[in-house]
């Protein structure tokens, strides 16, 4: 995947001899993780949303528990912790509160990254995190993890549904808003004043808000959301996306881009994980 590293370096103006500005998550997207215990839900505070059971299907939750995990899965868990630390550092330093997680095309582990990053961030003491599924074109996070819901972002944008009516509390520090429905006019909905009001409202209620967006191609939805958030995290799956598509996608969100995650890559002993901030750490 050297061509991906070179393409991403060119996009940020890095020297070819410099380390690759990529956070590497080497766990395959479709890997099955052994069963883990769910976190007991904490009752929602008054007016703060409906408490729901934590997801039953945990095969994509690498940040939940360490018990009984295989060695490879523990390695993936640790990499999400590394990603969490660097994202949190950058966002705190630049006083950012909203982050979109996106990719060039589908199948790049974007949703898996969104879920695990939000969960990992919520496990930091004193941080209240909201995960929002903004894909209004197809079923998303709620169906992937088996989270029951009746309303979501779609209802907020279409009707006067107050935030508590669409807010689901998963743990004492992690909240979730499902997409709530399918709408072929999703770009217009996301471009509306109601969406701007939504972003402003959740920013006032949570320490960090993670938006899981549709891919940048072929629809415009993610590009619309990029104009509303503070920062963007770009996901690439090893051996999946061409250099041209990566370059074009990165260019669309470059002003907001704080880092890139390379998923499904083969890890090497003493491998390096890199970030846009210019610093790097060896694991």
BAFI-3210 file (N, C-alpha, C; in Angstrom, 3 decimals, decimal comma, padded with zeros to 6 digits):
// residues 283
n [1|2|3|4|5|6|7|8|9|10|11|12|13|14|15|16|17|18|19|20|21|22|23|24|25|26|27|28|29|30|31|32|33|34|35|36|37|38|39|40|41|42|43|44|45|46|47|48|49|50|51|52|53|54|55|56|57|58|59|60|61|62|63|64|65|66|67|68|69|70|71|72|73|74|75|76|77|78|79|80|81|82|83|84|85|86|87|88|89|90|91|92|93|94|95|96|97|98|99|100|101|102|103|104|105|106|107|108|109|110|111|112|113|114|115|116|117|118|119|120|121|122|123|124|125|126|127|128|129|130|131|132|133|134|135|136|137|138|139|140|141|142|143|144|145|146|147|148|149|150|151|152|153|154|155|156|157|158|159|160|161|162|163|164|165|166|167|168|169|170|171|172|173|174|175|176|177|178|179|180|181|182|183|184|185|186|187|188|189|190|191|192|193|194|195|196|197|198|199|200|201|202|203|204|205|206|207|208|209|210|211|212|213|214|215|216|217|218|219|220|221|222|223|224|225|226|227|228|229|230|231|232|233|234|235|236|237|238|239|240|241|242|243|244|245|246|247|248|249|250|251|252|253|254|255|256|257|258|259|260|261|262|263|264|265|266|267|268|269|270|271|272|273|274|275|276|277|278|279|280|281|282|283]
n.u [000,818|002,061|001,603|-000,647|000,305|002,113|000,361|-001,265|000,679|001,430|-000,920|-000,941|001,352|003,730|007,133|008,618|010,397|009,602|007,845|004,863|001,724|-000,374|-002,767|-002,650|-004,862|-004,973|-006,762|-009,013|-012,089|-014,331|-013,865|-014,586|-015,286|-014,823|-017,488|-018,397|-018,890|-021,667|-021,985|-023,647|-026,527|-026,857|-029,358|-031,101|-030,638|-033,003|-034,851|-032,819|-032,823|-033,762|-033,124|-031,557|-031,006|-027,603|-025,892|-026,625|-025,345|-022,032|-019,863|-018,377|-017,333|-014,536|-013,565|-014,661|-014,363|-011,686|-011,551|-011,259|-010,662|-009,163|-005,651|-005,111|-007,354|-007,111|-004,918|-006,044|-007,820|-005,995|-004,917|-007,105|-007,225|-004,868|-005,531|-007,702|-006,381|-004,764|-006,617|-008,177|-006,255|-005,600|-008,111|-008,698|-006,560|-007,041|-009,505|-011,851|-015,059|-016,730|-016,651|-016,365|-016,476|-015,348|-015,119|-013,735|-015,217|-017,741|-017,365|-014,924|-014,351|-015,352|-017,684|-017,241|-014,949|-016,008|-017,849|-016,198|-014,342|-015,977|-016,974|-014,559|-013,670|-015,702|-015,076|-013,173|-012,640|-014,961|-015,824|-018,445|-020,000|-021,431|-022,710|-023,576|-025,565|-025,480|-026,256|-028,688|-029,630|-029,557|-029,934|-028,116|-025,834|-027,494|-028,814|-026,634|-025,513|-027,688|-029,371|-032,290|-034,732|-036,992|-037,317|-035,269|-032,509|-033,611|-036,302|-036,043|-035,178|-037,279|-039,635|-040,968|-039,359|-038,155|-034,788|-034,419|-036,292|-035,218|-032,894|-030,760|-029,608|-026,780|-024,738|-023,484|-022,016|-022,097|-023,961|-026,438|-027,655|-029,737|-029,983|-032,612|-034,345|-035,001|-034,204|-034,360|-033,867|-031,782|-029,448|-030,450|-031,869|-029,765|-028,514|-030,076|-031,480|-032,392|-030,671|-028,320|-029,133|-029,429|-026,757|-025,618|-027,108|-026,447|-023,749|-023,779|-024,576|-022,912|-019,577|-017,989|-018,832|-019,453|-019,795|-020,977|-020,661|-022,038|-020,093|-017,763|-018,009|-020,547|-022,309|-023,423|-023,718|-021,840|-020,040|-021,573|-021,985|-019,378|-019,040|-020,231|-019,027|-016,253|-013,942|-012,412|-012,064|-010,451|-011,015|-009,354|-009,207|-006,874|-005,597|-007,932|-008,915|-008,326|-005,434|-006,088|-008,794|-008,509|-006,941|-008,714|-010,853|-009,681|-008,988|-011,458|-012,185|-010,041|-009,528|-010,666|-009,502|-007,981|-006,662|-005,839|-007,021|-005,740|-007,073|-007,206|-004,594|-001,509|000,280|003,554|006,354|007,342|006,062|004,922|002,750|001,059|000,231|-001,557|-000,760|001,903|003,486|004,677|004,363|005,881|004,943]
n.v [-001,218|001,163|003,167|004,453|005,706|007,525|009,071|010,259|011,698|013,565|015,044|016,474|017,829|016,669|015,599|013,022|011,429|011,583|010,247|008,248|009,897|008,440|006,700|003,446|000,804|-002,424|-004,517|-006,595|-005,490|-007,150|-009,007|-011,414|-010,960|-012,431|-013,154|-010,534|-008,893|-006,756|-003,248|-002,232|-000,321|003,057|004,772|007,312|010,792|013,338|014,415|013,881|011,981|008,675|005,676|002,799|-000,748|-001,825|-002,465|-005,674|-007,159|-007,453|-007,742|-005,854|-004,173|-003,105|-001,676|-002,236|-004,355|-006,189|-008,783|-012,191|-011,749|-012,445|-012,459|-010,935|-009,311|-007,867|-006,387|-004,754|-003,361|-001,892|-000,226|001,378|002,773|004,236|005,801|007,187|008,731|010,469|011,806|013,038|014,680|016,449|017,644|018,853|020,637|022,355|023,243|021,938|020,395|018,855|016,094|014,536|011,271|009,756|008,403|007,597|005,863|003,286|000,536|000,892|000,611|002,699|003,073|001,171|002,293|004,748|003,905|002,548|004,537|006,521|005,072|004,497|007,094|007,866|006,445|007,821|009,549|011,964|012,876|013,414|011,853|011,981|009,993|010,199|009,016|009,864|008,937|009,060|007,579|004,834|001,959|002,068|002,420|001,633|-000,676|-002,286|-002,785|-003,643|-001,909|-000,858|001,394|004,151|006,693|009,230|011,137|011,801|012,297|014,523|016,442|016,555|017,052|018,811|017,500|017,287|017,271|015,393|013,427|011,919|011,006|008,505|006,830|005,052|004,380|005,729|007,805|007,784|008,556|008,197|008,893|007,645|007,323|007,137|006,938|006,527|008,634|010,043|012,640|013,464|015,074|017,667|017,862|017,703|020,017|021,958|024,639|023,548|021,434|022,795|024,012|021,724|020,758|022,856|022,648|020,082|020,456|022,130|020,487|018,274|017,018|015,974|015,303|012,792|012,288|009,895|009,572|009,282|007,832|009,901|009,738|008,260|010,327|013,583|014,054|013,769|015,771|018,007|017,843|018,217|020,935|021,735|020,780|020,687|019,195|016,493|012,981|010,652|007,570|004,757|001,698|-000,871|-001,942|-001,473|000,999|003,191|005,208|007,602|008,063|008,333|010,681|012,570|012,459|013,217|015,828|017,093|017,419|018,528|021,066|020,561|018,268|016,209|013,852|010,491|007,175|004,030|001,056|-002,515|-003,144|-004,932|-005,541|-004,760|-005,934|-003,636|-001,575|001,629|004,344|007,058|010,594|013,572|015,748|016,089|014,874|011,683|008,249|005,326|001,948]
n.w [000,000|-000,522|-002,379|-001,392|000,921|-000,270|-001,799|000,183|001,552|-000,382|-000,517|001,882|001,715|002,629|002,974|000,968|002,311|004,857|007,770|007,233|007,352|008,837|010,729|011,735|011,587|011,953|012,086|010,360|008,803|008,855|010,790|013,317|016,661|019,837|022,172|024,384|027,538|028,043|028,804|031,684|031,353|032,410|034,181|032,407|032,859|033,864|031,122|029,306|027,354|026,148|027,853|026,611|026,132|026,080|022,975|021,656|019,689|019,439|017,775|016,376|018,236|019,473|021,558|023,977|026,074|027,621|028,466|027,647|024,992|021,821|020,912|018,597|018,523|020,852|020,146|018,183|019,809|021,372|019,433|018,804|021,155|020,973|018,755|019,859|021,839|020,334|018,689|020,649|021,828|019,706|019,198|021,633|021,844|019,720|020,358|019,459|018,906|017,379|015,188|012,090|010,689|007,880|004,501|001,255|-000,425|000,020|002,379|003,694|006,376|007,855|009,473|011,482|012,630|013,527|015,506|017,397|018,055|019,204|021,402|022,738|023,364|025,089|027,323|028,629|031,559|032,620|030,152|027,979|025,361|022,108|019,566|016,240|013,647|010,421|007,978|005,821|003,786|003,910|006,099|009,168|011,818|014,009|013,120|012,555|015,078|016,507|017,984|019,485|018,177|017,603|016,591|014,957|013,569|011,108|011,744|013,389|011,560|009,792|011,208|014,068|016,227|019,407|020,781|023,024|022,330|020,284|021,227|022,425|025,267|025,924|027,719|030,843|029,817|027,083|024,284|021,691|018,426|016,073|012,456|011,624|009,425|005,864|003,188|000,074|-000,479|001,061|000,989|000,740|003,141|004,994|004,386|005,358|007,419|009,730|010,202|010,747|013,115|014,631|014,868|016,311|018,664|019,717|020,136|022,293|024,284|024,610|025,211|023,153|019,787|017,525|014,157|012,094|008,780|005,394|002,654|000,768|-001,980|-004,044|-003,445|-002,211|000,476|002,677|002,091|002,521|005,287|006,127|006,055|008,346|010,626|013,009|012,494|010,569|010,069|008,104|006,532|005,183|003,512|003,368|000,251|-001,126|-002,213|-004,959|-005,816|-007,119|-006,410|-003,641|-003,493|-004,639|-002,846|-000,364|-001,002|-001,006|001,664|002,870|004,256|006,762|007,675|010,074|010,367|009,222|008,928|008,369|007,549|008,017|007,324|007,007|009,864|011,009|012,946|015,431|014,216|012,892|013,807|012,571|012,538|011,542|012,988|013,046|014,868|016,077|017,112|018,333|018,458]
ca.u [000,000|002,950|001,024|-001,560|001,115|002,635|-000,751|-001,657|001,762|001,349|-002,067|-000,654|002,617|004,817|008,269|008,537|011,241|008,991|006,955|003,521|000,785|-001,515|-002,983|-002,878|-005,713|-004,719|-007,786|-009,967|-013,396|-015,360|-013,409|-015,528|-014,691|-015,526|-018,517|-017,930|-019,983|-022,169|-021,992|-024,986|-026,940|-027,141|-030,610|-030,928|-031,050|-034,263|-034,804|-031,577|-032,913|-034,281|-032,116|-031,804|-029,986|-026,409|-026,030|-026,447|-024,344|-020,801|-018,737|-017,575|-016,945|-013,195|-013,189|-015,582|-013,791|-010,482|-011,664|-011,518|-010,370|-007,990|-004,502|-005,272|-008,386|-006,523|-004,058|-006,945|-008,288|-004,939|-004,783|-008,188|-006,836|-003,886|-006,294|-008,448|-005,477|-004,313|-007,777|-008,542|-005,217|-005,746|-009,359|-008,581|-005,594|-007,649|-010,819|-012,861|-016,035|-017,459|-015,761|-016,987|-015,661|-015,824|-014,239|-013,979|-016,297|-018,218|-016,537|-013,600|-014,325|-015,707|-018,645|-016,557|-014,080|-016,865|-018,401|-015,153|-013,762|-016,941|-016,977|-013,276|-013,663|-016,649|-014,483|-012,298|-013,404|-015,369|-016,183|-019,745|-019,858|-022,612|-022,473|-024,716|-025,571|-026,029|-026,542|-030,138|-029,951|-029,669|-029,822|-026,737|-025,258|-028,487|-029,050|-025,383|-025,295|-028,905|-029,897|-033,693|-035,048|-038,254|-037,110|-033,863|-032,172|-034,589|-037,502|-035,676|-035,060|-038,558|-040,724|-040,482|-039,037|-037,092|-033,616|-034,593|-037,134|-034,443|-031,627|-030,689|-028,484|-026,238|-024,028|-023,562|-021,276|-022,211|-025,305|-026,510|-028,812|-029,756|-030,412|-034,056|-035,160|-034,365|-034,719|-033,564|-033,529|-030,954|-028,521|-031,202|-032,147|-028,527|-028,128|-031,124|-031,248|-032,686|-029,451|-027,413|-029,630|-029,136|-025,337|-025,403|-027,721|-025,680|-022,469|-023,989|-024,966|-021,928|-018,173|-017,545|-019,877|-018,894|-020,763|-020,672|-021,270|-021,902|-018,827|-017,717|-018,474|-020,845|-023,307|-022,867|-024,102|-020,689|-019,450|-022,430|-021,695|-018,026|-019,143|-020,885|-018,255|-014,947|-012,825|-012,757|-011,160|-010,629|-010,708|-008,956|-008,960|-005,718|-005,866|-009,323|-009,224|-007,256|-004,746|-006,832|-009,973|-008,027|-006,538|-009,899|-011,644|-008,961|-009,054|-012,781|-012,316|-008,715|-009,508|-011,127|-008,885|-006,985|-005,952|-006,279|-006,910|-005,570|-007,641|-006,956|-003,210|-000,669|001,153|004,908|006,957|007,918|005,419|004,709|001,428|001,345|-000,904|-001,333|-000,265|003,347|004,168|004,448|004,675|006,204|004,332]
ca.v [000,000|002,321|004,245|005,203|006,584|008,614|009,945|011,051|012,647|014,668|015,866|017,383|018,492|016,069|015,101|011,581|010,732|011,715|009,137|008,320|010,492|007,539|005,843|002,119|-000,140|-003,576|-005,537|-006,600|-004,946|-008,149|-010,023|-011,714|-010,890|-013,295|-012,468|-009,735|-008,416|-005,415|-002,315|-002,014|001,059|003,918|005,497|008,643|011,910|013,920|015,194|013,686|010,907|007,379|004,652|001,553|-001,751|-001,710|-003,358|-007,112|-007,618|-006,752|-008,216|-004,742|-003,305|-003,456|-000,809|-002,474|-005,120|-006,939|-010,169|-013,263|-011,358|-013,043|-011,557|-009,990|-008,349|-006,984|-005,464|-003,771|-002,525|-000,955|000,776|002,355|003,639|005,169|006,740|008,037|009,675|011,501|012,603|013,868|015,699|017,448|018,384|019,719|021,686|023,303|023,569|021,375|019,567|018,008|015,367|013,596|010,150|009,486|007,650|007,924|005,001|002,375|-000,628|001,307|000,510|004,001|002,936|000,464|003,278|005,705|003,264|002,266|005,792|007,134|004,279|004,695|008,455|007,941|005,776|008,780|010,139|013,353|013,238|012,928|011,719|011,674|009,400|010,489|008,374|010,842|008,320|009,051|006,841|003,403|001,586|002,260|001,921|000,973|-002,025|-003,033|-003,181|-004,138|-000,936|-000,557|002,821|004,493|007,953|009,573|012,416|012,047|012,882|015,861|017,340|016,627|017,491|019,444|016,515|017,810|016,413|014,232|012,405|011,091|010,710|007,228|006,758|003,692|004,253|006,998|008,860|007,608|008,723|007,831|009,299|006,902|008,106|007,205|006,733|006,630|009,786|010,308|014,070|013,625|016,203|018,885|017,880|017,991|021,380|022,846|025,394|022,652|020,672|023,739|024,141|020,459|020,729|023,827|022,150|018,969|021,002|022,747|019,461|017,203|017,408|015,602|014,728|012,051|012,099|008,860|010,091|008,450|008,089|011,143|009,419|009,200|011,309|014,833|014,228|013,964|017,083|018,983|017,759|018,754|022,378|021,998|020,241|021,283|018,383|015,278|011,845|009,956|006,139|004,054|000,278|-001,326|-002,755|-001,308|002,234|003,629|006,442|008,739|008,293|008,845|012,076|013,395|012,507|014,023|017,236|017,630|017,728|018,885|022,128|020,060|016,968|016,155|012,585|009,405|005,835|002,959|-000,149|-003,770|-003,246|-005,926|-004,870|-005,284|-005,721|-002,306|-000,693|003,021|004,898|008,465|011,494|014,827|016,814|016,234|014,024|010,271|007,382|003,957|000,960]
ca.w [000,000|-000,528|-003,182|-000,543|001,757|-001,094|-002,173|001,343|001,826|-001,339|-000,205|003,001|001,462|003,402|002,217|000,759|003,275|006,181|008,125|006,667|008,306|008,846|011,894|011,170|012,296|011,112|012,243|009,251|009,174|009,056|011,742|014,379|017,992|020,787|022,941|025,510|028,375|027,762|029,919|032,214|031,097|033,554|033,909|031,842|033,694|033,411|029,896|028,574|026,389|026,575|028,075|025,887|026,422|025,253|021,819|021,845|018,723|019,813|016,973|015,877|019,340|019,940|022,675|025,077|027,167|027,294|028,887|026,690|023,617|021,201|020,873|017,489|018,856|021,855|019,412|017,583|020,918|021,742|018,382|018,977|022,277|020,420|017,933|020,791|022,493|019,408|018,305|021,796|021,978|018,641|019,349|022,805|021,551|018,782|020,896|018,562|019,605|016,437|014,288|011,171|010,243|006,531|003,615|-000,149|-000,901|001,063|002,648|004,151|007,847|008,409|010,560|012,561|013,275|014,230|016,702|018,380|018,517|020,124|022,629|023,425|023,911|026,206|028,471|029,294|032,657|032,508|028,784|027,521|023,912|021,308|018,255|015,371|012,331|009,480|006,682|005,657|002,566|004,183|007,506|009,600|013,060|014,854|012,616|012,665|016,468|017,130|018,938|019,179|018,088|016,952|015,869|014,800|012,943|010,041|012,349|013,862|010,407|009,080|012,075|015,306|017,267|020,278|020,895|023,911|021,721|019,353|021,889|023,135|026,192|025,943|028,992|031,561|029,115|025,635|023,748|020,278|017,637|014,813|011,293|011,819|008,246|004,549|002,455|-001,118|-000,483|002,256|000,846|001,035|004,573|005,714|004,034|005,853|008,651|010,846|010,478|011,408|014,481|015,301|015,208|017,390|019,896|020,304|020,600|023,594|025,265|024,727|025,109|021,815|018,939|016,401|013,081|011,105|007,560|004,199|001,959|-000,020|-003,326|-005,118|-003,044|-001,687|001,878|003,559|001,796|003,192|006,723|006,349|006,256|009,618|011,747|013,252|012,014|009,825|010,101|006,830|006,628|003,961|003,731|002,594|-000,919|-001,548|-002,924|-005,850|-005,459|-007,668|-005,587|-002,352|-003,682|-004,874|-001,620|000,623|-001,425|-000,689|003,091|003,366|005,283|008,060|007,936|011,142|010,373|008,355|009,485|007,392|008,149|007,347|006,868|007,684|010,817|011,097|014,271|015,587|013,247|013,274|013,616|012,364|012,587|010,843|013,842|012,868|015,828|015,830|018,241|017,954|019,335]
c.u [000,846|002,359|000,050|-000,804|001,610|001,537|-001,158|-000,591|001,677|000,208|-001,800|000,696|003,784|005,914|008,197|009,369|010,662|008,103|005,567|002,538|-000,488|-001,579|-003,384|-003,744|-005,685|-005,762|-008,748|-011,342|-014,397|-014,943|-014,436|-014,807|-015,502|-016,494|-017,906|-019,130|-020,398|-022,063|-023,426|-025,390|-027,244|-028,415|-030,351|-031,369|-032,281|-034,063|-033,587|-031,630|-033,370|-033,154|-032,497|-030,731|-028,774|-026,487|-025,748|-025,352|-023,067|-019,621|-017,871|-017,103|-015,609|-012,819|-013,975|-014,935|-012,556|-010,628|-011,990|-011,282|-009,135|-006,890|-004,654|-006,303|-007,915|-005,615|-004,902|-007,472|-007,249|-004,763|-005,906|-007,895|-005,804|-004,609|-007,074|-007,560|-005,084|-005,457|-008,158|-007,528|-005,391|-006,993|-009,335|-007,672|-006,209|-009,078|-011,941|-013,804|-016,778|-016,503|-016,578|-015,990|-016,206|-014,800|-014,559|-015,185|-016,727|-017,251|-015,142|-013,465|-014,668|-016,635|-018,038|-015,664|-014,897|-017,358|-017,332|-014,488|-014,690|-016,967|-015,702|-013,207|-014,572|-016,105|-013,429|-013,120|-013,715|-015,774|-017,516|-019,761|-021,196|-022,160|-023,726|-024,546|-026,252|-026,293|-028,050|-030,571|-030,081|-029,528|-028,369|-026,397|-026,264|-028,737|-027,806|-025,213|-026,542|-029,467|-031,353|-033,941|-036,381|-038,129|-035,622|-033,679|-033,165|-035,831|-037,236|-035,683|-036,385|-039,671|-040,143|-040,279|-037,909|-035,974|-033,825|-035,417|-036,355|-033,139|-031,709|-029,442|-028,038|-025,478|-024,156|-022,870|-021,345|-023,670|-025,273|-027,788|-028,771|-030,194|-031,932|-034,915|-034,374|-035,013|-033,810|-033,211|-032,627|-030,008|-029,205|-031,510|-030,914|-028,031|-029,082|-030,705|-031,517|-031,453|-028,415|-027,816|-029,322|-027,683|-025,053|-025,961|-026,893|-024,308|-022,603|-024,275|-023,887|-020,509|-017,624|-018,706|-019,210|-019,998|-020,255|-021,409|-021,259|-020,532|-018,916|-018,179|-019,469|-021,800|-022,646|-023,059|-022,917|-020,039|-020,270|-022,110|-020,328|-018,055|-019,690|-020,057|-016,894|-013,813|-013,331|-011,658|-011,476|-010,173|-010,409|-008,702|-007,848|-006,159|-007,231|-009,548|-008,041|-006,655|-005,529|-008,030|-009,588|-007,677|-007,749|-010,731|-010,985|-009,051|-010,381|-012,907|-011,012|-008,715|-009,898|-010,371|-007,826|-006,227|-006,582|-006,055|-006,788|-006,001|-007,289|-005,546|-002,472|000,310|002,512|005,456|007,614|007,301|005,157|003,272|001,580|000,074|-000,533|-000,711|001,240|004,147|003,896|004,875|004,929|005,624|005,211]
c.v [001,260|003,485|005,087|006,181|007,785|009,602|010,842|012,062|013,846|015,608|016,852|018,064|017,944|015,578|013,581|010,799|010,772|010,515|009,339|008,847|009,679|006,811|004,481|001,290|-001,412|-004,667|-005,488|-006,164|-006,017|-009,256|-010,201|-011,737|-011,774|-012,476|-011,734|-009,254|-007,018|-004,554|-002,134|-000,564|001,814|004,683|006,907|009,699|012,556|014,732|014,950|012,516|009,600|006,372|003,382|000,545|-001,561|-002,756|-004,821|-007,638|-006,816|-007,119|-007,091|-003,803|-003,754|-002,705|-001,103|-003,156|-005,881|-008,432|-011,099|-012,881|-012,093|-011,999|-010,511|-008,924|-007,379|-005,957|-004,379|-002,810|-001,483|000,131|001,804|003,275|004,669|006,240|007,708|009,113|010,806|012,396|013,552|014,990|016,825|018,296|019,298|020,906|022,771|023,667|023,160|020,475|018,619|017,402|014,446|012,504|009,722|008,680|008,050|007,166|004,093|001,209|-000,316|001,281|001,822|003,868|002,201|001,416|004,278|005,138|003,107|003,526|006,481|006,400|004,480|006,081|008,563|007,279|006,629|009,523|011,609|013,798|012,593|012,989|011,386|011,122|009,593|009,771|009,321|010,262|008,144|008,281|005,341|003,157|001,618|001,613|001,140|-000,455|-002,895|-003,595|-003,693|-003,218|-000,623|000,944|003,008|005,767|008,253|010,927|012,788|012,736|014,302|016,857|017,532|017,256|018,116|018,436|017,063|016,789|015,218|013,104|011,481|010,606|009,393|007,223|005,307|003,395|005,595|008,126|008,746|007,648|008,477|008,371|008,531|007,798|008,207|006,980|006,904|007,765|010,085|011,783|014,407|014,815|017,518|018,996|018,270|019,415|022,415|023,599|024,533|021,820|021,558|023,899|022,880|020,412|021,680|023,326|021,041|019,441|021,608|021,729|018,423|017,739|017,125|014,960|014,094|011,808|011,002|009,237|009,053|008,696|009,350|010,948|008,259|010,310|012,497|014,997|014,534|015,316|018,200|019,019|018,353|020,246|022,738|021,591|020,922|020,527|017,133|014,242|010,989|008,507|005,553|002,604|-000,197|-002,217|-002,557|-000,125|002,694|004,945|007,662|009,078|008,848|010,319|012,983|013,540|013,389|015,509|017,876|018,069|018,224|020,002|021,637|018,807|017,047|014,833|011,562|008,074|004,837|001,660|-001,380|-003,946|-004,317|-005,196|-005,560|-005,058|-004,351|-001,299|000,688|003,427|006,417|009,300|012,834|015,922|017,032|015,425|012,567|009,467|005,974|002,996|-000,290]
c.w [000,000|-001,315|-002,374|000,338|000,951|-001,465|-001,018|001,725|000,889|-000,994|000,919|002,858|002,237|002,477|002,113|001,764|004,684|006,474|007,531|007,692|008,406|010,177|011,364|012,098|011,476|011,228|011,061|009,714|009,544|010,022|012,854|015,724|018,930|021,626|024,117|026,307|027,963|029,007|030,398|031,993|032,381|033,248|033,418|032,851|033,078|032,137|029,043|027,609|027,007|026,712|027,328|026,278|025,531|024,149|022,143|020,922|018,917|018,938|016,430|016,976|019,919|021,210|023,943|026,272|026,685|027,594|027,718|025,231|023,106|021,099|019,773|017,811|019,937|021,195|018,743|018,639|021,282|020,689|018,431|020,156|021,822|019,600|018,811|021,406|021,571|018,942|019,431|021,994|020,960|018,856|020,565|022,513|020,669|019,168|019,946|019,348|018,672|015,421|013,388|010,802|008,894|005,754|002,190|-000,681|000,248|001,242|003,146|005,674|008,540|009,614|011,749|013,343|014,081|015,552|017,773|018,903|019,505|021,456|023,424|024,061|025,128|027,464|029,166|030,344|032,389|031,122|028,414|025,994|023,262|019,962|017,417|014,038|011,351|008,094|006,544|004,419|002,787|005,677|007,934|010,915|013,901|014,409|012,730|014,076|017,175|018,190|018,582|019,144|017,376|016,122|015,785|014,148|011,855|010,587|012,842|012,702|009,681|009,906|013,334|016,436|018,128|020,447|021,834|023,292|020,785|019,982|022,661|024,006|026,311|027,226|029,698|030,813|027,601|025,210|022,243|019,654|016,321|013,661|011,260|010,603|006,965|003,780|001,273|-001,264|000,700|002,168|001,182|002,523|005,372|005,458|004,621|007,108|009,876|011,209|011,169|012,873|015,288|015,754|016,361|018,718|020,526|020,789|021,987|024,692|025,531|024,577|023,718|021,068|017,725|015,383|012,144|009,828|006,444|003,576|001,105|-001,456|-003,235|-004,719|-002,349|-000,186|002,791|003,331|002,431|004,687|007,041|006,607|007,636|010,827|011,866|012,569|011,306|009,980|008,881|006,952|005,249|004,322|002,801|001,434|-001,522|-002,478|-003,767|-005,381|-005,922|-006,807|-004,225|-002,461|-003,830|-003,599|-000,559|000,279|-001,035|000,766|003,704|004,404|006,677|008,508|009,037|011,159|009,459|009,053|008,334|008,052|007,329|006,835|007,644|008,588|010,850|012,494|014,352|014,645|013,800|012,982|013,584|012,266|011,961|011,706|013,717|013,856|015,496|017,042|017,745|018,975|019,380]
res [x|x|x|x|x|x|x|x|x|x|x|x|x|x|x|x|x|x|x|x|x|x|x|x|x|x|x|x|x|x|x|x|x|x|x|x|x|x|x|x|x|x|x|x|x|x|x|x|x|x|x|x|x|x|x|x|x|x|x|x|x|x|x|x|x|x|x|x|x|x|x|x|x|x|x|x|x|x|x|x|x|x|x|x|x|x|x|x|x|x|x|x|x|x|x|x|x|x|x|x|x|x|x|x|x|x|x|x|x|x|x|x|x|x|x|x|x|x|x|x|x|x|x|x|x|x|x|x|x|x|x|x|x|x|x|x|x|x|x|x|x|x|x|x|x|x|x|x|x|x|x|x|x|x|x|x|x|x|x|x|x|x|x|x|x|x|x|x|x|x|x|x|x|x|x|x|x|x|x|x|x|x|x|x|x|x|x|x|x|x|x|x|x|x|x|x|x|x|x|x|x|x|x|x|x|x|x|x|x|x|x|x|x|x|x|x|x|x|x|x|x|x|x|x|x|x|x|x|x|x|x|x|x|x|x|x|x|x|x|x|x|x|x|x|x|x|x|x|x|x|x|x|x|x|x|x|x|x|x|x|x|x|x|x|x|x|x|x|x|x|x|x|x|x|x|x|x|x|x|x|x|x|x]
***
